[in-house]
Amino acid sequence: MLNRQPVALSVGGGGLDFVVDVAGRRIGIKTGWSPGEPLFHAEVDGLAVAVQIDAVGPGWRLILEGGQADVLVLTPRQAELYALMPVKAAPDTSKFLLSPMPGLLASVAVSEGQEIKAGEALAVVEAMKME
């Protein structure tokens, strides 16, 4: 899965050289990378690349030249079942006031139902000896 879209691929070869078939396109890869290393240094179809790899949940986030892709490696059956899983929607926090850091709520400057304007003080939070 690449950004929640299925991508069929197969890997052949061994040692430091691999041939990856991605949806019918063959890509040659030479690398000495081992799982757990944060940077994937490789030669992909003759082009040197360095991809940052971060573990994200059950998959990985690949970051290259400012772009990123979330990757999940699944068997065909796992991919079939994964496609049936609902996407968890992010909670709507538009009606919440969120503090930029944990601290003590020292005072509330507004009352329930009061109309407020952008930039108006709503509350004072004391954190790390600052207000």
C-alpha positions as CSV (number, residue, x, y, z in Angstrom):
1,M,0.0,0.0,0.0
2,L,1.3,3.4,-0.9
3,N,-0.6,6.3,0.7
4,R,-3.6,3.8,1.1
5,Q,-3.5,2.8,-2.6
6,P,-2.6,-0.8,-3.5
7,V,0.6,-1.2,-5.5
8,A,1.5,-4.7,-6.7
9,L,5.2,-5.4,-6.6
10,S,7.6,-8.3,-6.6
11,V,11.3,-8.5,-5.5
12,G,13.9,-10.6,-7.1
13,G,17.6,-11.0,-6.8
14,G,19.7,-11.2,-3.7
15,G,22.7,-9.9,-1.9
16,L,23.1,-6.2,-2.6
17,D,21.3,-6.2,-6.0
18,F,17.5,-6.3,-6.4
19,V,15.0,-6.0,-9.2
20,V,11.7,-4.7,-8.1
21,D,8.7,-5.0,-10.4
22,V,6.2,-2.2,-9.5
23,A,2.9,-2.5,-11.5
24,G,4.8,-3.9,-14.6
25,R,7.8,-1.5,-14.4
26,R,11.1,-3.1,-13.5
27,I,13.4,-1.1,-11.3
28,G,17.0,-2.1,-10.5
29,I,18.2,-1.3,-6.9
30,K,21.7,-1.7,-5.4
31,T,22.0,-1.1,-1.7
32,G,23.7,-2.2,1.5
33,W,20.8,-0.9,3.6
34,S,19.6,-2.9,6.6
35,P,16.2,-2.6,8.3
36,G,16.5,-0.2,11.2
37,E,18.9,2.2,9.5
38,P,17.2,5.7,9.3
39,L,18.6,6.5,5.8
40,F,18.3,4.2,2.8
41,H,21.3,4.9,0.6
42,A,20.9,3.1,-2.8
43,E,21.5,3.3,-6.5
44,V,18.0,3.1,-8.2
45,D,18.2,2.6,-12.0
46,G,21.7,4.0,-11.9
47,L,20.7,7.1,-9.9
48,A,22.1,7.6,-6.3
49,V,19.4,8.3,-3.7
50,A,19.1,8.8,0.0
51,V,15.7,8.2,1.5
52,Q,14.8,9.0,5.1
53,I,12.8,6.1,6.6
54,D,10.6,6.6,9.7
55,A,8.6,3.9,11.4
56,V,4.9,5.0,11.5
57,G,2.5,2.6,13.2
58,P,2.6,-0.7,11.3
59,G,4.3,0.8,8.2
60,W,6.9,3.4,7.2
61,R,7.1,6.9,6.0
62,L,9.6,7.5,3.2
63,I,10.9,11.1,2.8
64,L,12.8,12.1,-0.3
65,E,13.5,15.7,-1.6
66,G,10.7,17.2,0.5
67,G,8.1,14.7,-0.6
68,Q,6.8,11.9,1.5
69,A,4.9,8.6,1.1
70,D,3.4,6.3,3.7
71,V,4.2,2.6,2.9
72,L,2.7,-0.5,4.3
73,V,4.0,-3.9,3.1
74,L,1.2,-6.6,3.0
75,T,0.6,-10.0,1.6
76,P,-2.2,-10.0,-1.1
77,R,-4.7,-11.4,1.5
78,Q,-3.7,-8.7,4.1
79,A,-4.1,-6.0,1.4
80,E,-7.6,-7.4,0.6
81,L,-8.6,-7.2,4.3
82,Y,-6.9,-3.9,4.8
83,A,-9.0,-2.3,2.0
84,L,-12.1,-3.1,4.1
85,M,-10.9,-1.3,7.2
86,P,-12.5,2.1,7.7
87,V,-10.2,5.1,7.7
88,K,-10.3,6.7,11.2
89,A,-11.3,10.3,10.8
90,A,-9.3,12.9,12.7
91,P,-11.3,14.3,15.6
92,D,-13.0,17.7,15.0
93,T,-11.2,20.1,17.4
94,S,-12.5,23.3,15.7
95,K,-14.7,24.1,18.7
96,F,-12.0,23.4,21.3
97,L,-9.4,25.7,22.8
98,L,-6.1,23.8,22.9
99,S,-3.1,24.9,25.0
100,P,0.2,25.0,23.2
101,M,1.8,23.3,26.2
102,P,0.7,21.7,29.4
103,G,0.3,23.9,32.4
104,L,-2.0,25.4,35.0
105,L,-5.1,27.2,33.9
106,A,-4.7,30.5,35.9
107,S,-7.7,32.4,34.7
108,V,-10.5,32.4,32.1
109,A,-11.2,35.8,30.5
110,V,-14.5,35.0,28.8
111,S,-17.8,33.6,29.8
112,E,-20.1,31.0,28.2
113,G,-21.9,32.3,25.1
114,Q,-19.8,35.5,24.9
115,E,-18.8,36.5,21.3
116,I,-15.1,36.7,20.8
117,K,-12.9,38.2,18.1
118,A,-9.6,37.0,16.7
119,G,-6.7,38.0,18.9
120,E,-8.8,38.4,22.0
121,A,-7.4,36.9,25.2
122,L,-9.4,33.8,26.3
123,A,-7.4,32.4,29.2
124,V,-4.1,32.5,31.0
125,V,-2.1,29.3,31.3
126,E,1.0,29.2,33.6
127,A,3.6,26.8,32.3
128,M,7.3,26.6,33.2
129,K,7.1,29.8,35.3
130,M,5.7,31.8,32.3
131,E,2.1,33.1,31.5
